[in-house]
């Protein structure tokens, strides 16, 4: 053991960017452009997801309802926190381990561990 941990990469986004959904690129007003490995766009009722398996760039999580977004790495995208918020609560991966107590998607979900 090295005593060193692995830390996730998370970058908060503000306004001033454009998402090319088909090409999987995000461009900022300052001229920076990033290829994305995928995105989840969350609106009031649904989450729109797309993956770009040939890209090793960051993953975009963007809540359109709150106008709040993050560019995250694979560790964050595959975390239990992200799955509990983005996946269907009745999916087999969640349903057998968690009970949805309060549904406030896209802002909050409260689960009970079973």
C-alpha positions as CSV (number, residue, x, y, z in Angstrom):
1,X,0.0,0.0,0.0
2,X,1.2,3.4,-0.9
3,X,-1.0,5.5,1.4
4,X,-2.1,7.5,-1.6
5,X,-5.7,7.7,-2.6
6,X,-7.4,8.1,-6.0
7,X,-9.3,11.4,-6.3
8,X,-12.2,12.0,-8.7
9,X,-12.0,14.9,-11.2
10,X,-14.9,17.2,-11.2
11,X,-15.1,20.7,-12.8
12,X,-18.2,22.9,-12.4
13,X,-19.5,24.6,-15.4
14,X,-21.1,28.0,-15.7
15,X,-22.8,29.5,-18.7
16,X,-20.9,30.2,-21.8
17,X,-20.5,26.9,-23.6
18,X,-22.0,25.1,-26.5
19,X,-22.7,21.4,-26.8
20,X,-22.5,19.6,-30.1
21,X,-24.6,16.6,-29.2
22,X,-23.9,14.7,-32.4
23,X,-20.1,15.1,-32.4
24,X,-19.7,14.9,-28.6
25,X,-17.8,18.2,-28.3
26,X,-18.2,21.0,-25.8
27,X,-16.8,24.4,-26.7
28,X,-16.5,27.4,-24.4
29,X,-16.7,31.1,-25.2
30,X,-12.9,31.4,-24.4
31,X,-12.2,29.1,-27.4
32,X,-11.4,25.9,-25.6
33,X,-12.9,22.7,-27.1
34,X,-13.1,19.3,-25.5
35,X,-14.2,16.0,-26.9
36,X,-16.5,14.2,-24.5
37,X,-16.7,10.6,-23.7
38,X,-20.5,11.1,-23.2
39,X,-23.2,13.2,-21.6
40,X,-26.3,13.1,-19.5
41,X,-28.6,16.0,-20.0
42,X,-31.2,16.1,-17.3
43,X,-34.5,17.9,-17.7
44,X,-37.6,18.0,-15.5
45,X,-38.8,14.6,-16.5
46,X,-36.1,12.7,-18.4
47,X,-32.4,12.2,-18.7
48,X,-30.9,12.2,-22.3
49,X,-27.7,10.1,-22.5
50,X,-25.2,9.5,-25.2
51,X,-21.8,7.8,-25.1
52,X,-18.8,8.2,-27.4
53,X,-16.8,5.1,-26.8
54,X,-13.9,6.3,-29.1
55,X,-13.3,9.3,-26.9
56,X,-11.3,9.4,-23.7
57,X,-12.5,13.0,-22.7
58,X,-14.5,14.1,-19.7
59,X,-18.1,13.2,-19.3
60,X,-20.7,16.0,-19.1
61,X,-23.5,15.9,-16.4
62,X,-25.8,18.8,-17.0
63,X,-29.1,19.6,-15.2
64,X,-31.0,21.8,-17.6
65,X,-33.7,22.4,-15.0
66,X,-31.2,24.0,-12.6
67,X,-28.8,25.3,-15.3
68,X,-26.0,23.5,-13.5
69,X,-23.3,21.2,-14.9
70,X,-20.1,19.3,-14.3
71,X,-17.5,17.8,-16.4
72,X,-16.5,14.6,-14.6
73,X,-14.2,11.6,-15.0
74,X,-15.2,8.0,-15.4
75,X,-14.9,7.4,-11.6
76,X,-17.6,10.0,-10.9
77,X,-19.8,9.0,-13.8
78,X,-19.8,5.4,-12.6
79,X,-20.3,6.2,-9.0
80,X,-23.2,5.1,-6.9
81,X,-24.2,8.7,-6.3
82,X,-24.6,9.3,-10.1
83,X,-26.4,6.0,-10.6
84,X,-28.9,6.7,-7.9
85,X,-29.7,10.1,-9.4
86,X,-29.7,9.2,-13.1
87,X,-30.9,5.6,-13.3
88,X,-34.5,4.5,-13.1
89,X,-35.2,3.6,-9.4
90,X,-36.9,0.4,-10.5
91,X,-33.8,-0.9,-12.4
92,X,-32.5,-4.2,-11.0
93,X,-29.2,-2.6,-10.0
94,X,-31.0,-0.2,-7.6
95,X,-34.3,-1.8,-6.7
96,X,-32.7,-4.8,-4.8
97,X,-30.6,-2.5,-2.6
98,X,-32.4,0.8,-2.2
99,X,-36.0,1.9,-1.7
100,X,-37.0,5.2,-3.2
101,X,-38.5,7.2,-0.3
102,X,-38.9,10.6,-2.0
103,X,-38.8,11.4,-5.7
104,X,-37.9,15.0,-6.6
105,X,-36.1,14.4,-9.9
106,X,-34.2,16.2,-11.3
107,X,-33.1,18.0,-8.1
108,X,-33.2,15.3,-5.4
109,X,-34.0,11.7,-4.7
110,X,-34.0,10.2,-1.2
111,X,-33.4,6.5,-0.8
112,X,-33.5,4.0,2.1
113,X,-30.8,1.3,2.1
114,X,-32.5,-2.1,2.4
